[in-house]
Amino acid sequence: MDEKIKALLVGVNLKDDPDFETALKELESLAEACNMEVVGVETQNVDQINTGVYVGTGKVDEIKAAAHMLEADVVIFDNTLSPMQLRNLKILLRDRFWTGPI
């Protein structure tokens, strides 16, 4: 039996979106349907998306620490990231990063 890919999910709740929890559960279900094991979920409530790294810079440090502690193979974000966000996060998270659709 193949070992499952360990995934850390990251969700951003923009302006107290009432559908946030449902969307995050959908992301978790999609990851599991793709034979991934969800080992953790990091969330952040924001009024505005960070154009450089999607989440706040302090949250990036938390995500990096959680990914390391949970031995996550990939980090999956709940939204499409801009090319700049992708580049910055790949550098900061050291390629523990899922950039394609799941």
C-alpha positions in Angstrom: 0.0 0.0 0.0 1.3 3.5 -0.9 1.9 5.9 1.9 -0.4 8.9 1.7 0.9 12.4 1.1 0.6 14.4 4.3 -1.1 17.8 3.7 -1.4 20.9 5.8 -4.4 23.0 4.7 -4.4 26.8 4.9 -7.6 28.8 4.8 -8.1 32.6 4.9 -11.4 33.8 6.1 -11.8 37.1 4.3 -14.2 39.6 6.0 -15.9 36.9 8.1 -17.2 35.0 5.1 -20.2 32.9 6.3 -19.2 30.1 3.9 -15.6 29.8 5.1 -16.0 26.7 7.2 -18.0 24.9 4.5 -15.3 25.8 1.9 -12.5 24.6 4.2 -14.4 21.3 4.8 -14.7 20.9 1.0 -10.9 21.5 0.6 -10.3 18.8 3.2 -12.6 16.4 1.4 -10.9 17.0 -1.9 -7.5 16.4 -0.4 -8.7 13.1 1.2 -10.3 12.1 -2.1 -6.8 12.6 -3.7 -5.4 10.1 -1.2 -3.9 12.7 1.0 -3.9 12.6 4.8 -4.8 16.0 6.2 -2.5 16.4 9.2 -3.5 20.0 10.1 -5.4 23.1 9.3 -4.1 26.7 9.7 -6.6 29.5 9.4 -6.5 33.3 9.5 -9.2 35.9 9.7 -8.3 39.0 7.6 -10.0 42.1 6.2 -7.6 42.2 3.2 -5.4 39.6 1.5 -1.6 40.1 1.8 -0.5 40.7 -1.8 3.0 39.4 -1.1 2.3 36.1 0.6 -1.6 35.7 0.8 -1.6 35.4 4.6 0.2 37.6 7.0 4.0 37.3 7.3 3.6 36.1 10.9 1.2 33.4 9.8 3.7 32.2 7.2 6.1 31.5 10.1 3.4 29.6 11.9 2.6 27.6 8.7 6.2 26.7 8.3 6.6 25.6 11.9 3.3 23.5 11.7 4.4 21.9 8.4 7.7 20.9 10.0 6.2 19.7 13.3 3.4 17.7 11.5 5.9 16.4 8.9 3.6 17.7 6.1 4.7 16.9 2.6 2.7 19.7 1.1 0.8 22.9 2.1 -2.4 23.5 0.3 -4.0 26.9 0.2 -7.7 27.5 -0.1 -7.5 29.9 -3.0 -5.7 30.6 -6.2 -2.5 32.4 -5.5 -0.9 35.1 -7.7 2.4 34.4 -9.3 4.2 36.7 -6.8 2.5 34.9 -3.9 3.5 31.6 -5.3 7.1 32.6 -5.7 7.4 34.1 -2.3 5.7 31.2 -0.5 7.7 28.6 -2.4 10.9 30.3 -1.1 9.6 30.8 2.4 8.1 27.3 2.7 10.9 25.6 0.9 8.9 23.9 -1.8 6.5 22.2 0.7 3.9 23.5 -1.5 1.0 22.3 -3.7 0.6 24.6 -6.7 -1.8 22.6 -8.9 -5.4 21.7 -8.5 -6.2 18.7 -6.3 
